Amino acid sequence: MSERIATVSRDTQETRISVTINLDGSGKLSCETGVPFLDHMLDQVARHGLVDLDIKADGDRHIDDHHTVEDLGISLGQAFARAIGDKRGIRRYGHAYVPLDESLSRVVIDFSGRAGLFMDVEFTRAAVGSLDTQLFWEFFQGFVNHAMVTLHIDNLKGFNAHHQAETIFKAFGRALRMALEPDPRMAGQMPSTKGSL
């Protein structure tokens, strides 16, 4: 399998974002988004997904964090799509359950070529740190639309909003890792009866 590395830049009137990703990394993160709790969540994705991420984001945060978070999801989705290539030989599907104390989340992903986000999460607080919890949906919607994946996210239990978010992002990283692993039994085959994804 060739190197699965990609760089994406997004420059709009609202944000300037650069993302470099190595799908076969060791979990390293270099991240400057200006949104501290988002940096913490992206660290979970890198570490538990064993992907290397180099992210720089400069957005109109004097308004709020919305554009930065959404556009980062878009850019990350584009980077995953480019790095993965034609998807031959991957497992395609990934899932993970992750607990953190009282909180438990499940994430299931399919690199299907079809964008779909199904997120059932009731955060117990409106913000974690300075980050509006509604923006997690915006992040994942941006990712899904540009990575072209089907993504199910369920927080099954939890009353600490920090724990809820952290279990979601850890499970997301773990599910990504499983789905993107080379499947030795596929031997470069397309993981679809259609012959393409």
C-alpha positions in Angstrom: 0.0 0.0 0.0 1.4 3.4 -1.0 1.9 6.2 1.5 -1.5 7.6 2.7 -0.6 11.2 3.3 -2.4 14.3 2.2 -2.4 18.1 2.7 -5.4 20.3 2.3 -5.6 24.1 2.6 -8.8 26.1 2.9 -8.8 29.9 2.6 -12.0 31.8 2.9 -13.1 35.2 4.2 -13.9 33.4 7.5 -11.1 31.0 8.0 -7.6 30.0 6.9 -6.9 26.3 7.5 -4.2 23.9 6.7 -4.4 20.1 7.5 -1.7 17.5 6.8 -2.6 13.9 7.6 -0.7 10.6 7.7 -3.2 7.7 8.0 -0.3 5.3 8.9 1.2 7.5 11.6 1.9 6.9 15.3 -0.7 9.3 16.8 1.3 12.6 16.7 -0.6 15.9 16.8 0.6 19.4 16.1 -2.4 21.6 16.4 -3.2 25.4 16.6 -6.9 26.1 16.2 -7.4 28.8 18.8 -10.1 26.6 20.3 -8.4 24.8 23.3 -11.1 22.2 23.9 -11.2 21.3 20.2 -7.4 20.9 20.2 -7.9 18.5 23.1 -10.5 16.5 21.1 -8.3 16.4 18.0 -5.5 14.9 20.2 -7.9 12.1 21.1 -8.5 11.4 17.3 -4.8 11.4 16.5 -3.8 9.3 19.5 -6.6 6.7 19.4 -6.7 6.6 15.6 -3.0 6.4 15.2 -3.0 9.1 12.6 -0.5 12.0 12.5 -2.2 15.4 12.2 -0.6 18.8 11.6 -3.4 21.4 11.8 -3.3 25.2 11.7 -6.5 27.2 11.8 -7.0 30.9 11.9 -10.7 31.9 12.0 -13.0 34.8 12.8 -13.2 33.8 16.4 -14.1 37.4 17.4 -17.5 36.4 16.1 -17.6 33.0 17.6 -16.0 29.5 17.1 -18.6 28.3 14.5 -16.7 28.9 11.3 -13.4 27.6 12.6 -14.9 24.4 13.9 -17.1 23.7 10.9 -14.4 24.5 8.3 -11.9 22.3 10.2 -14.3 19.4 9.9 -14.6 20.1 6.2 -10.8 20.3 5.8 -10.2 17.2 7.8 -12.8 15.3 5.8 -11.1 16.4 2.5 -7.7 15.3 3.8 -9.0 11.8 4.8 -10.6 11.4 1.4 -7.4 12.3 -0.4 -5.1 10.3 1.8 -7.2 7.1 1.6 -7.3 7.0 -2.2 -9.5 4.5 -3.9 -10.1 2.5 -0.7 -8.8 -0.8 -2.1 -7.8 -3.3 0.6 -9.2 -1.4 3.6 -11.6 -2.9 6.1 -14.1 -0.1 5.2 -16.2 -0.4 8.4 -15.1 0.6 11.9 -16.8 0.8 15.3 -15.8 1.5 18.9 -17.4 1.7 22.3 -15.4 4.0 24.7 -16.1 4.7 28.3 -14.8 7.4 30.5 -16.1 7.1 34.1 -19.9 7.5 33.9 -20.0 8.3 30.2 -20.1 5.7 27.4 -20.2 6.4 23.6 -20.5 4.4 20.5 -19.2 5.4 17.0 -19.7 3.4 13.8 -18.3 4.5 10.5 -18.5 3.3 6.9 -16.3 4.6 4.2 -19.2 4.1 1.9 -18.9 7.0 -0.5 -22.2 8.3 0.8 -22.4 11.2 3.2 -24.7 10.6 6.2 -24.4 11.8 9.8 -26.7 10.2 12.5 -25.8 11.7 15.8 -27.8 11.0 19.0 -26.1 13.0 21.8 -27.8 15.1 24.5 -25.0 17.2 26.0 -25.7 18.0 29.6 -24.1 21.5 29.3 -24.3 24.1 26.6 -20.5 24.5 26.5 -17.3 22.7 27.5 -14.7 25.2 28.3 -15.5 28.0 25.8 -16.7 25.6 23.1 -20.5 25.5 22.3 -21.5 21.8 22.3 -23.7 22.4 19.3 -20.6 22.9 17.3 -19.6 19.2 17.6 -22.5 18.4 15.2 -21.2 21.1 12.8 -17.7 19.6 13.0 -18.9 16.0 12.2 -21.3 17.2 9.5 -18.4 19.0 7.8 -16.3 15.9 8.1 -19.0 13.5 6.8 -19.9 15.7 3.8 -16.3 15.8 2.6 -14.9 12.4 3.6 -18.1 10.9 2.1 -18.7 8.5 5.0 -21.7 7.3 6.9 -21.2 8.1 10.6 -23.3 7.1 13.5 -22.5 8.7 16.9 -24.4 7.8 20.1 -23.7 8.9 23.6 -25.3 6.0 25.5 -24.9 7.5 28.9 -23.1 10.3 30.8 -23.7 13.4 32.8 -20.4 15.2 32.5 -20.3 17.0 29.2 -16.5 16.9 29.1 -16.6 13.1 29.4 -19.4 12.9 26.9 -17.4 14.7 24.3 -14.1 12.9 25.1 -15.7 9.5 24.7 -17.2 10.5 21.4 -13.8 11.7 20.0 -11.9 8.7 21.3 -14.4 6.3 19.8 -14.3 8.3 16.6 -10.5 7.8 16.5 -10.8 4.1 17.3 -13.5 3.6 14.6 -11.4 5.4 12.0 -8.4 3.2 12.9 -10.4 0.0 12.4 -12.0 1.1 9.1 -8.8 2.3 7.5 -6.7 -0.7 8.5 -5.4 -2.7 5.5 -7.3 -6.0 5.5 -4.8 -8.7 4.5 -7.6 -10.9 3.2 -8.8 -8.3 0.8 -5.4 -8.1 -1.0 -6.0 -4.9 -2.7 -9.7 -5.7 -3.6 -12.5 -3.1 -3.4 -14.5 -3.8 -0.3 -17.8 -3.5 -2.1 -20.0 -5.7 -4.3 -20.4 -2.6 -6.6 -16.7 -2.6 -7.5 -16.3 1.0 -6.4 -16.9 3.2 -3.4 
